[in-house]
């Protein structure tokens, strides 16, 4: 296997690549591909050298704004879902209240017990009807 020879890049070329990346025109990876830079770390080293930021690891301004917008969009979606669920809960409460009133009215008008009591045994009439079927 032949070792590839290191390629020399001029300071002007390096500066141009760094400006393109820092301006948001390209990402580091895109710049590597477009300019034919083989080294995976070269662009990062050049950014550190030319920007004076030795700890450069910040995403481009575009990437940072994009992530912020994604978070805001997700927050809006979540708030919409919460509002819909709260509305559904309120509707179910109303439905339960209507059902309760309907049962109470039926019990009063017909004089029968509709609500089931916990642990109650079925009436002999219902038991007999069930056996007949």
Residue frames as qw, qx, qy, qz and C-alpha x, y, z in Angstrom:
[[0.000, 0.889, 0.457, 0.000, 0.00, 0.00, 0.00],
 [0.434, 0.368, 0.001, 0.823, 1.41, 3.33, -1.07],
 [0.226, -0.611, -0.425, 0.629, 1.39, 6.21, 1.37],
 [0.284, 0.843, 0.351, 0.293, -0.27, 9.30, -0.05],
 [0.448, 0.144, -0.118, 0.874, 1.89, 12.36, -0.27],
 [0.101, -0.668, -0.454, 0.582, 0.83, 15.33, 1.85],
 [0.310, 0.692, 0.396, 0.518, -0.68, 18.14, -0.14],
 [0.297, -0.217, -0.216, 0.905, 0.45, 21.70, 0.49],
 [0.045, 0.825, 0.532, 0.185, -2.23, 24.38, 0.82],
 [0.279, 0.397, -0.090, 0.870, -1.38, 28.07, 0.66],
 [0.086, -0.285, -0.564, 0.770, -2.28, 30.40, 3.50],
 [0.329, 0.127, -0.171, -0.920, -4.59, 32.27, 1.15],
 [0.526, -0.107, -0.747, -0.391, -6.42, 29.03, 0.25],
 [0.353, -0.266, -0.802, 0.402, -6.75, 28.05, 3.93],
 [0.058, 0.230, 0.301, -0.924, -8.07, 31.50, 4.80],
 [0.435, 0.029, -0.413, -0.799, -10.66, 31.30, 2.01],
 [0.513, -0.205, -0.827, -0.108, -11.88, 27.89, 3.21],
 [0.235, -0.285, -0.662, 0.652, -12.12, 29.15, 6.81],
 [0.215, 0.156, 0.041, -0.963, -14.11, 32.22, 5.71],
 [0.509, -0.076, -0.617, -0.595, -16.54, 30.03, 3.77],
 [0.486, -0.271, -0.817, 0.152, -17.09, 27.78, 6.77],
 [0.172, -0.291, -0.516, 0.787, -17.38, 30.55, 9.37],
 [0.276, 0.088, -0.143, -0.946, -19.77, 32.55, 7.19],
 [0.611, 0.202, 0.624, -0.443, -22.04, 29.51, 6.98],
 [0.528, 0.500, -0.425, -0.539, -21.60, 29.08, 3.25],
 [0.747, 0.149, -0.642, -0.086, -20.38, 25.51, 3.82],
 [0.816, -0.554, 0.139, -0.086, -20.03, 23.11, 6.71],
 [0.301, -0.655, 0.667, 0.189, -16.56, 21.75, 7.44],
 [0.647, 0.074, 0.750, 0.119, -17.46, 18.50, 5.66],
 [0.566, 0.764, 0.309, -0.019, -18.90, 20.28, 2.63],
 [0.071, 0.921, -0.343, -0.167, -15.80, 22.49, 2.37],
 [0.491, -0.401, 0.749, 0.194, -13.56, 19.41, 2.47],
 [0.649, 0.356, 0.663, 0.114, -15.52, 17.80, -0.34],
 [0.411, 0.894, 0.167, -0.066, -15.82, 20.93, -2.50],
 [0.057, 0.904, -0.416, -0.077, -12.18, 21.96, -2.17],
 [0.872, 0.289, -0.389, 0.067, -10.81, 18.40, -2.33],
 [0.141, -0.662, 0.610, -0.411, -9.19, 18.46, 1.10],
 [0.692, 0.030, -0.720, -0.042, -8.26, 14.91, 2.12],
 [0.241, 0.059, -0.727, 0.640, -7.55, 15.48, 5.80],
 [0.352, -0.640, -0.664, -0.163, -10.57, 15.21, 8.07],
 [0.468, -0.679, -0.328, 0.460, -9.07, 17.59, 10.64],
 [0.447, 0.141, 0.162, 0.868, -7.39, 20.19, 8.42],
 [0.105, -0.659, -0.338, -0.664, -10.35, 22.55, 8.20],
 [0.607, -0.741, -0.288, 0.020, -10.82, 22.47, 11.99],
 [0.670, -0.305, -0.019, 0.676, -7.13, 23.23, 12.53],
 [0.276, 0.340, 0.263, 0.859, -7.28, 26.08, 10.03],
 [0.313, -0.774, -0.367, -0.409, -10.37, 27.53, 11.74],
 [0.673, -0.647, -0.184, 0.307, -8.58, 27.45, 15.07],
 [0.592, -0.085, 0.127, 0.791, -5.52, 29.07, 13.52],
 [0.154, 0.372, 0.326, 0.855, -7.24, 31.84, 11.54],
 [0.369, -0.733, -0.394, -0.414, -10.12, 32.64, 13.91],
 [0.037, 0.511, -0.530, 0.676, -7.95, 32.79, 17.01],
 [0.773, -0.327, 0.183, -0.511, -10.41, 30.48, 18.74],
 [0.109, 0.428, -0.896, 0.054, -8.31, 27.58, 20.01],
 [0.313, 0.099, 0.881, -0.340, -11.35, 25.70, 21.30],
 [0.474, 0.206, -0.303, -0.801, -13.44, 26.02, 18.15],
 [0.067, 0.153, 0.986, 0.012, -16.25, 23.52, 18.35],
 [0.350, 0.430, 0.363, -0.748, -19.22, 25.83, 17.84],
 [0.491, 0.480, 0.689, 0.232, -21.73, 25.03, 15.11],
 [0.180, 0.243, 0.302, 0.904, -22.15, 27.62, 12.42],
 [0.244, 0.129, 0.281, -0.919, -24.61, 30.43, 13.08],
 [0.588, 0.040, -0.464, -0.661, -27.00, 28.80, 10.61],
 [0.540, -0.096, -0.835, 0.052, -26.86, 25.44, 12.44],
 [0.107, -0.148, -0.644, 0.743, -27.44, 27.15, 15.81],
 [0.408, 0.123, 0.021, -0.904, -30.46, 29.06, 14.47],
 [0.597, 0.015, -0.671, -0.440, -31.79, 25.89, 12.86],
 [0.398, -0.145, -0.850, 0.314, -31.63, 23.99, 16.16],
 [0.097, 0.175, 0.434, -0.878, -33.31, 26.88, 17.98],
 [0.521, 0.101, -0.262, -0.806, -36.10, 26.94, 15.40],
 [0.551, -0.053, -0.818, -0.156, -36.55, 23.16, 15.69],
 [0.203, -0.186, -0.759, 0.590, -36.92, 23.49, 19.47],
 [0.282, 0.192, 0.178, -0.923, -39.46, 26.30, 19.06],
 [0.572, 0.058, -0.540, -0.615, -41.42, 24.29, 16.49],
 [0.470, -0.116, -0.868, 0.113, -41.42, 21.24, 18.76],
 [0.022, -0.185, -0.588, 0.787, -42.58, 23.40, 21.67],
 [0.451, 0.134, -0.108, -0.876, -45.48, 24.74, 19.59],
 [0.593, -0.007, -0.732, -0.336, -46.44, 21.20, 18.57],
 [0.331, -0.144, -0.830, 0.425, -46.32, 20.07, 22.20],
 [0.164, 0.183, 0.378, -0.893, -48.45, 22.99, 23.34],
 [0.553, 0.080, -0.377, -0.739, -51.00, 22.26, 20.62],
 [0.550, -0.074, -0.830, -0.056, -51.15, 18.61, 21.69],
 [0.146, -0.161, -0.704, 0.677, -51.59, 19.63, 25.33],
 [0.353, 0.142, 0.085, -0.921, -54.43, 21.99, 24.41],
 [0.613, 0.026, -0.591, -0.524, -56.15, 19.24, 22.39],
 [0.465, -0.108, -0.851, 0.220, -55.80, 16.74, 25.23],
 [0.038, 0.149, 0.527, -0.836, -57.13, 19.23, 27.77],
 [0.506, 0.092, -0.191, -0.836, -60.14, 19.82, 25.50],
 [0.618, -0.024, -0.746, -0.245, -60.72, 16.06, 25.23],
 [0.269, -0.120, -0.793, 0.533, -60.49, 15.65, 29.01],
 [0.259, 0.142, 0.273, -0.916, -63.06, 18.43, 29.48],
 [0.610, 0.059, -0.440, -0.657, -65.40, 16.76, 26.95],
 [0.542, -0.064, -0.836, 0.055, -65.07, 13.42, 28.75],
 [0.047, -0.124, -0.640, 0.757, -65.86, 15.08, 32.08],
 [0.460, 0.133, -0.001, -0.878, -69.00, 16.59, 30.55],
 [0.628, 0.045, -0.671, -0.392, -69.94, 13.23, 29.02],
 [0.365, -0.087, -0.852, 0.365, -69.52, 11.52, 32.40],
 [0.158, 0.151, 0.440, -0.871, -71.65, 14.18, 34.11],
 [0.578, 0.107, -0.285, -0.757, -74.41, 13.79, 31.49],
 [0.573, 0.002, -0.813, -0.103, -74.30, 10.00, 31.91],
 [0.169, -0.104, -0.758, 0.622, -74.56, 10.35, 35.68],
 [0.360, 0.162, 0.200, -0.897, -77.57, 12.70, 35.41],
 [0.609, 0.090, -0.541, -0.573, -79.22, 10.37, 32.90],
 [0.464, -0.069, -0.870, 0.154, -78.85, 7.38, 35.24],
 [0.006, 0.156, 0.603, -0.782, -80.16, 9.37, 38.22],
 [0.475, 0.145, -0.083, -0.864, -83.17, 10.57, 36.19],
 [0.618, 0.034, -0.701, -0.353, -83.96, 7.05, 34.99],
 [0.315, -0.097, -0.851, 0.408, -83.70, 5.68, 38.53],
 [0.187, 0.183, 0.417, -0.870, -86.09, 8.36, 39.84],
 [0.545, 0.166, -0.245, -0.785, -88.64, 8.05, 37.03],
 [0.727, 0.055, -0.616, -0.298, -88.75, 4.25, 36.83],
 [0.683, -0.560, 0.289, -0.369, -87.95, 3.48, 40.45],
 [0.983, 0.041, -0.081, 0.157, -85.23, 0.99, 39.61],
 [0.457, -0.755, 0.357, 0.306, -81.60, 0.84, 40.62],
 [0.754, 0.643, -0.119, 0.059, -79.27, 1.17, 37.66],
 [0.080, 0.777, -0.581, 0.229, -76.00, 1.95, 39.37],
 [0.859, -0.026, -0.500, 0.103, -74.11, -1.16, 40.28],
 [0.502, -0.785, 0.307, -0.193, -72.99, -1.48, 43.82],
 [0.282, 0.558, -0.775, 0.094, -69.59, -2.99, 44.36],
 [0.014, -0.135, 0.955, -0.265, -69.95, -6.65, 45.33],
 [0.630, 0.127, 0.259, -0.721, -73.71, -6.66, 44.72],
 [0.354, 0.070, 0.924, 0.124, -75.33, -9.95, 43.77],
 [0.224, -0.089, -0.551, -0.799, -77.60, -10.04, 40.71],
 [0.596, -0.021, 0.313, -0.739, -81.33, -10.02, 41.43],
 [0.525, 0.061, 0.846, -0.066, -83.13, -13.38, 41.21],
 [0.617, 0.673, 0.269, -0.306, -85.16, -12.09, 38.23],
 [0.320, 0.794, -0.459, -0.240, -82.02, -11.31, 36.20],
 [0.280, -0.375, 0.884, 0.013, -80.46, -14.60, 37.21],
 [0.628, 0.306, 0.685, -0.207, -83.57, -16.47, 36.03],
 [0.558, 0.778, 0.001, -0.289, -83.63, -14.58, 32.68],
 [0.092, 0.706, -0.680, -0.174, -79.96, -15.38, 32.10],
 [0.423, -0.136, 0.894, -0.054, -80.58, -19.09, 32.74],
 [0.659, 0.518, 0.463, -0.290, -83.51, -19.12, 30.31],
 [0.455, 0.792, -0.300, -0.276, -81.37, -17.84, 27.45]]
